[in-house]
Amino acid sequence: MNNNNFRPNDLSHHILPNSATMVGVCIMVISIVKTMTPDLTNYLIDKGLAIDSLLFMISALLSFSSIRLEQSTERLERWAEMIFLLGLMSMTLITVIFSFEIV
């Protein structure tokens, strides 16, 4: 990647819509889990996705701030990226637990 063409907010323009979409995905899966019989697995999935939804929301807010503010945007963008990746990893873990009924 050529550093001369890199603009500080480029990544934030991708993180913001994807984070918002992932919040919607979390809400949809939570609503599906709520219709199932209540047990420990569904309880843990429900709470895990709620936390995951918060991670994606924080990532969206940080990337939005990075786009809107003119100073310290690289640091905000980096935090948005790390939190977004943490949300993706936790969602993958929750998916594996949900699919294989590990708990």
Residue, then its C-alpha position, 0 to 999 in steps of 0.5 A: m500500500n502506498n502511504n502517499n495515497f493513504r488518508p487518515n479516515d479511510l478505514s473509518h468509512h468502512i468501519l462505521p457502516n459495518s459496525a452498525t450492520m453488526v449491531g443489527v445482526c446482534i439484535m436479530v440473533i438476540s431476538i431469535v435466541k429469546t424465542m427458544t427455550p430458556d436454558l444456560t446456553n441461550y442465556l450465555i449467548d444472549k448476554g454475550l451478544a448484548i456485550d458484542s452489540l455494545l462493542f460494535m456500537i463503541s466501534a461505530l461511535l469511534s469511527f464516526s468521531s474519527i470522521r467528524l473530528e479533525q484532530s487525533t483521528e488516527r488514534l480514534e480510528r485505530w481504537a475503532e478498528m481494534i474494538f471492531l475486530l474484538g467484536l468480530m472475534s467474540m461473535t465468532l466464538i459465540t457462533v461456535i458455542f451456539s452451533f455446537e452447543i458447547v456450553 
